[in-house]
Amino acid sequence: MAAFKPFPACTFPALTRRVGFWCIVAIQLFGPPLVFYQMETGRSVPDPDKIHWENFQGLSVQDWQSEFRSTKLMSLLFLFCFCINGLFVHMDEARSWKKIDVLFRELNQCELHDTSEILLKVGAFMNGWVIFWLCLDTFLVLGASETVKDVLLDLLGLMFLYNLDDIGEDLGFVNEDDWPGLQLAWLYKNIHVYSSEIDDVEELNPDVCCSLFLDAGRILLTLFATVLPILFIFTPFQEMIPDPLFEGLLVKPDLEQLVKEIVKNMTHAEL
C-alpha cells in the first residue's frame, strides 16, 4: 500500500496510521529472529524454560515413548501445517507481487507521482523474511511445549505475528478500503488490451532480482516443509527440557525473603 502512496496526507489520522504501519514493519523485522535467538541461545529466558542443548545426545524417538507423545503429535501436525501454509501463502503472494510489479513498472512509464518502487520491493522482502523465521521459530517453540495447551497458545502467538501486516486483520491501521485490490485486478487484466494503443504504456516484466528472490524463497520453504517435520520427529526435546518436578530447583531462591517467611511462621506458631 505504501508503494503507491509513500507520503501520507498531513492529517492526524493519516500520520498516526503511517506511524503504526512502520511499527508493524519493525515488529516483523526484529520479532521473529529475536524469538529464534532467545530459544536457541537461552538468553533472557528463565532457566526452567530454556532448551538445554548441552543435553542433546543425538537423534532418537525417545519423546514418542514418553508421556509427552500426545503433545509431540499435536506439535508435529501444527508444525507441518504451518510450514505448508507458509509455502502456499508465499507462492500466492509472489504471484500477486509480480502482477503488481508489472503494473507499477508499466504505469510508471507515465511518470506516476507519489509512488515508490523501493517500498514495493520492501514488501516482497518482508513477506519472505517473516515466513522464513517463523517456520524456524515454530520448530523450536513447539518443541519446547510441555502440554497441548502450551502448543495451542504458543502457536496462536506466532500466528498473530504472522498475520500482523495483513489487510483487515486484528490491527486497524490498514483496512480493506485502503487497498484497491479489485481495481488493480481489473487494470492488470485489461492493460495489455489497450497498451498497444497508448504510447506512454509499455509492456514490461517483473523486476528480475525480486523475482529470483521470491523463487529462492519458494525453494527454501519447500525444503522447510519437508525437512523440519522429519527433524522434529527425531529430535528429543524432552531430554533437553528440565523435568517440571525439578524446575523449582533451577530458580535461585530469595534467601532474605525465605528467612523472613521462616521467622514470620515461627512468630505465629509461638502466639
ChimeraX attribute file (.defattr): number of C-alpha atoms within 10 A of each C-alpha:
attribute: neighborCount
match mode: 1-to-1
recipient: residues
	/A:1	14
	/A:2	18
	/A:3	17
	/A:4	16
	/A:5	13
	/A:6	16
	/A:7	14
	/A:8	15
	/A:9	11
	/A:10	8
	/A:11	8
	/A:12	10
	/A:13	12
	/A:14	14
	/A:15	14
	/A:16	12
	/A:17	15
	/A:18	19
	/A:19	13
	/A:20	16
	/A:21	17
	/A:22	11
	/A:23	12
	/A:24	17
	/A:25	17
	/A:26	11
	/A:27	13
	/A:28	23
	/A:29	16
	/A:30	11
	/A:31	17
	/A:32	23
	/A:33	18
	/A:34	13
	/A:35	18
	/A:36	20
	/A:37	14
	/A:38	15
	/A:39	20
	/A:40	16
	/A:41	13
	/A:42	16
	/A:43	11
	/A:44	10
	/A:45	12
	/A:46	10
	/A:47	18
	/A:48	17
	/A:49	14
	/A:50	19
	/A:51	25
	/A:52	19
	/A:53	14
	/A:54	7
	/A:55	13
	/A:56	14
	/A:57	11
	/A:58	8
	/A:59	13
	/A:60	12
	/A:61	13
	/A:62	16
	/A:63	20
	/A:64	16
	/A:65	8
	/A:66	11
	/A:67	9
	/A:68	16
	/A:69	15
	/A:70	15
	/A:71	20
	/A:72	27
	/A:73	15
	/A:74	16
	/A:75	29
	/A:76	21
	/A:77	11
	/A:78	19
	/A:79	26
	/A:80	23
	/A:81	14
	/A:82	20
	/A:83	26
	/A:84	18
	/A:85	15
	/A:86	25
	/A:87	25
	/A:88	14
	/A:89	16
	/A:90	22
	/A:91	18
	/A:92	11
	/A:93	16
	/A:94	22
	/A:95	14
	/A:96	13
	/A:97	20
	/A:98	18
	/A:99	17
	/A:100	19
	/A:101	21
	/A:102	18
	/A:103	21
	/A:104	20
	/A:105	20
	/A:106	21
	/A:107	17
	/A:108	17
	/A:109	14
	/A:110	12
	/A:111	11
	/A:112	12
	/A:113	9
	/A:114	12
	/A:115	18
	/A:116	17
	/A:117	16
	/A:118	11
	/A:119	16
	/A:120	19
	/A:121	16
	/A:122	13
	/A:123	17
	/A:124	19
	/A:125	15
	/A:126	15
	/A:127	21
	/A:128	23
	/A:129	16
	/A:130	20
	/A:131	23
	/A:132	21
	/A:133	19
	/A:134	25
	/A:135	24
	/A:136	18
	/A:137	24
	/A:138	27
	/A:139	22
	/A:140	19
	/A:141	22
	/A:142	26
	/A:143	23
	/A:144	22
	/A:145	22
	/A:146	19
	/A:147	16
	/A:148	17
	/A:149	11
	/A:150	16
	/A:151	21
	/A:152	15
	/A:153	13
	/A:154	16
	/A:155	20
	/A:156	12
	/A:157	10
	/A:158	19
	/A:159	14
	/A:160	12
	/A:161	17
	/A:162	18
	/A:163	15
	/A:164	17
	/A:165	21
	/A:166	12
	/A:167	17
	/A:168	16
	/A:169	14
	/A:170	13
	/A:171	15
	/A:172	13
	/A:173	19
	/A:174	19
	/A:175	13
	/A:176	12
	/A:177	9
	/A:178	11
	/A:179	15
	/A:180	10
	/A:181	12
	/A:182	9
	/A:183	10
	/A:184	14
	/A:185	14
	/A:186	10
	/A:187	14
	/A:188	15
	/A:189	11
	/A:190	11
	/A:191	17
	/A:192	14
	/A:193	11
	/A:194	10
	/A:195	14
	/A:196	12
	/A:197	9
	/A:198	10
	/A:199	10
	/A:200	13
	/A:201	19
	/A:202	16
	/A:203	14
	/A:204	14
	/A:205	13
	/A:206	17
	/A:207	13
	/A:208	9
	/A:209	10
	/A:210	18
	/A:211	18
	/A:212	11
	/A:213	14
	/A:214	23
	/A:215	15
	/A:216	13
	/A:217	22
	/A:218	20
	/A:219	12
	/A:220	14
	/A:221	24
	/A:222	16
	/A:223	13
	/A:224	21
	/A:225	21
	/A:226	14
	/A:227	12
	/A:228	18
	/A:229	20
	/A:230	13
	/A:231	13
	/A:232	21
	/A:233	20
	/A:234	15
	/A:235	20
	/A:236	22
	/A:237	25
	/A:238	21
	/A:239	16
	/A:240	17
	/A:241	21
	/A:242	18
	/A:243	12
	/A:244	10
	/A:245	7
	/A:246	10
	/A:247	13
	/A:248	13
	/A:249	12
	/A:250	11
	/A:251	11
	/A:252	8
	/A:253	10
	/A:254	8
	/A:255	9
	/A:256	8
	/A:257	10
	/A:258	11
	/A:259	11
	/A:260	11
	/A:261	12
	/A:262	10
	/A:263	12
	/A:264	11
	/A:265	11
	/A:266	11
	/A:267	10
	/A:268	8
	/A:269	8
	/A:270	6
	/A:271	5
